[in-house]
Amino acid sequence: MHAADGYARTTGTLGVALVSTGPGTANAMGGLYEASFASSRVLLITGRVESAHLGRGRGYIHEADSRPDMLGAVCRTVARARRAGDLGAEVVRLARDVLTGRPRPAALEIPIDLQRLPAEAPVVTSREGRGALAEDHPPCLDAFPAVEPPRSYVESSDLVLAVGTRFQMYSTGSWRLRLPENLIHLDVEPSTRERIGAEMGPDHEAICASIRRHLPRHGVVVRGAHVIVRLFNDRGYGVLREIIRDSRDAYEGAAEDVDLATPDFASLGAAFGIAIRSIGGVAAFERPSSPPPWPVRALPRWTSA
């Protein structure tokens, strides 16, 4: 509690303390009294006995029905969360109350059962961070935050926690990605500065989705294993083409020298003895070849000694 009070005084912003129910809340009273006396901007978030036992007088551990009166002696506002869906709104409401007029502490009681409810925030990785979270994991949206649909999630978020990113060109659509005002940037390198894409076509997206469905979630590295490479032929300097498209204000007229005559990759692969198959769309990609164009062999079984 004293740490939250000190933070509020030195920064002039909201200090938040998280304490447990029972003794944790009682031990915070001295710090709350000091914060109230000094008009400090402090919000206390404390646990509460499970909702099913509230107000029943059954002697549930740390049950104290008059605890709001104790908190009310030093807090301008004391509230209790009734539903998990109300937590965000209640925190914002109490924070605004603390920061309005003469600052005084506020307290929010959250029953333990509401704290146990699962909560998963959507996760979007950068292209370089792809694989940090399995892409078939429910919270994982995609690895391209600058394209739809992940872009809409990012730009409409109330808060973004950015971990280990430099907000590079492709991850931000040439820095056109609109990040919310509430942005927490976490990086191991203190000198990293916040720097705020080409969109995939529907066939490209569908093929990538197909690959994710058919590949095993946990990959195995095997010496001598056959590697499958997918090649999307954009018939030119696709990277430069998209850079010019995204920076059209800096270029006059049509993009030049980016649409090239590309080789016949099927013949090129065959010349090097590579088994290759050309497809013209998603349906052909989904349809397995019979027999497959590469040798098939069983992977060795690994055993532990």
N, C-alpha and C positions, 0 to 999 in steps of 0.2 A: 504493500500500500504506500509506504514512504517513497519507494522508487517511482511509482506512478505520479505521486505528488511532485517529486523533484523534477521529473520529466516535464510535467505540465508547466511548472514555474520557469524552467530554463528555456523552453521552446515557445511558450505562449499558445500551445495547442493542447489537444485533448490527451490526457494521460489515462490509461486503462489498466486496471488491476484485475486479475483472475484469481479467485480464491475458492477453496472447497466449502462445502456446507458444514455446519456445526462449528468446531473450533476455528476453522479458517476464517469464517466471517466474524466471529467474536474477536479474534486477534487483530482484525483489520480496523476495529472501532477506534482505537487510539489514533491511527493514521488518518481515518476519515474525519475525526473531530478536528485535527490540525488543519486538514485541507479545507474543511468548511469554515473554520475560523479565519483562514487566510484567503478565502474566496478563490480557491484553486480549482482548475478545470479537470475534474477527476470523475471517471465512470467506474464503478465497481460492478463486476459480473461475478455472481456467486451461484454455487449449486444449491439445490433444494431437494427435499425428500421426494420420492417418486409420487407422481400425480395421484395414484390410487390410494395413497396414505395421507395425503394432505388434509388437514382439518378433521381427522377422524379420532384423534386422541388415543391411539392404540399403543403409544410408546415406541413407535418406529425410531430406529437409530437417528440421532441428531434432529428429531422432531422438535420444533419450537414454533408454535402457531403465532406467538407474539413477536417473532423476529422482525417483521416489517415495522412494528412500532419502534424497535431498537434502532433500526437503520434510519427511520424517519426522524429520529432526534438530531441527526447530523446531515441528512440528505434532503434536498428540496423535493425530489421525486423518487418514489420506490415503486417498481412494477414487477409483475410476475408473468412470465411467458406461459401461455395456455396451450399453444400449438407450435410445432416445429416450424410451420410455414410463416409464423408471425415473428420469428426471431430477428430476421434482418430488419424489418420495419421498426421493431421495438428498440433495437440498438441505435438506429438512426434517430428515432424520436427522442430518446434519452440523451444522446450526444448533443442534439440541437438544444435541448433544454439546458444542459450544462453550460453551453456556450452563449446562451441568450441572457441579456441583462447582467446583473451581478452574478458572476460564476459561483455555482455551488455544486457539490457532488450529487450524483444520482446513482441509484443501485438497481440492478436487474437480477431477479431470481430466476434460475432455469432449473426445473425439476430434472433429476438424474435420468429419467426415462427418455426425456426429449434429447438429452445429450448423446444417448446411445443410438439414435436413429442414424442410419447410413446417409452420408452426403458425399457425392462425387461431383467435382467440377469438371467440365469439359477440358480436354487437353489437346493442344495443337503444337506440333513440333516444327522446327525449321527443317529445311532440306538437309542441312548438315547434321541435325540432331535426330534424324530419322532412325528408328529402332530403339530409342530410349524407352519407349513404351510400345508394347505389341499393338499393331494396328487393328487387330480384331478385338482388342480390349474395349469394353463398352464406352468408357469416357474418352477414348481417343477418336478425334474427329478426322484428322488428316495431317499430312506433313507439309502442307502448303497454305500458310495462313493468309496469303494475299489473294487467293482464289476462292470462289464460291464452292460449297456453302460455308467453309470455316470463316471466311472473311466477315460475313454478316454476324457470326457469333462474337468474333473479336471486337468488331466496331460497336456492337450494341451492348457490350459487357459493362457492368457497373465497376468492375475491378479486374485488372489483369496482373497476374504475377508472372514476370518474365525471368526465367532462370537460365543463366549461362548463354545469353544471346547478345549479339552485337547489332541487331536490327539491320541485317545486311540487305543488299539490293533485292535479291529474289524473294526473301522472306517478307518484305514489305511492299512489293510491287513498285520498285524504284522509289521507296519512301512515301508512297501515296496511301499506305494503310493508315487509317485514322484510329489511333490508339486512344482509349478513354483517358480522361483527366486523372483518374485514380490508377496509377501505374506504379507497381513495386518492381524494381529492377535488382535482381540478385545475381552477383557475379563474383567469382573468386579473384578476378583481377581488378583492383581498385581504380586503375586508370581508364577502364572501359567507359566510354561515353555512350549515352543513348542516341541512337541514330534511327530517327524515324524520318518477272513475273509474267511472266506470260501465263495466261489462263490455258488450262488443258481443254482440249476439245472433248465432246461426249464419248467418242470412240476411245480416246486415250484413257479417260477416266474408267470406262467400262473394262478395258483390258487390264489396267492396274488392279481393279477390284477383283477380276478373275484370277490374277496371279496370287493375290492375297488369300483367296479362298482355297486355292489348290496347293499352295506350299505348306509344308508342316510348320507349325507355330515355333517349335524349337529346332533350329537348324543344327546339323551335324557337320563338322569339318572332317573330311576323309581324304587322305592322300590319294591322288589319282582319280578322284571323282570327276564326273563329267559336268561341265558348267554350261548352263543355258543362258544365253545373252539375248535380250530383246533389243531390237533396233527400230526406232521410229524415224522414218525418212522424211525430213521436213524440206528436202530439196533446196538446200541453200544454207546460208549462215543464219540459222534460226535464232540464235542468241542475239546477234547484232540486229536482226530484223525486229525482234521484240523490244530491244533497247531503243531503237529509233522510233518505233510505234509509241512507246511509253514516254518518249521525250520529243514528241512531235513539234513542240513549241521551239525547240532548238534547231530544228531542221526545216528547210524550205523545200517544198515539192515532194515528190515521191522518193522512197528509199531506193538507193542505187547500189549495185554491186553486192547484193545480198541474195538474189535468186540465181542459183547456179545450176549447171547441168551436172547432176550427181551420177555416180557410177551405178551399174547394175550390181547391187550388193549380193544377189543370189549367185550370179556367176563368179563374183569375186570370192565369195566364201567357198564355192565349189573348187576354185582354182587352188585353194589352200587345203583342200581335203576336209572342209568343215561341212558337217551335215546341216543343211539350211532349208527352211520352208518359208515361202512368202505367203502372206495372207492379205486379204483385201478388206477386212472388217471384223467386227466383234464376233459375229456368228461363226466365222471360220476359225477364229482363235479359240473359241469354246469347244469346237468340234475336234476331238482327238484324232491324230493321224494313225493309221493302221497299216503296217507297223510303224512305231515311232521312228523318226529320222536319226536317232542316236542309239548306240548299243545299250542294252539293258542288262544290268547285273545286280546281284544282291549285295547289299552293304554288309561288311563284317559286323558280327555281334561283339560288343565290347563287354568284357566282364571285369569285375574288380577282384583283386587278389585277396 
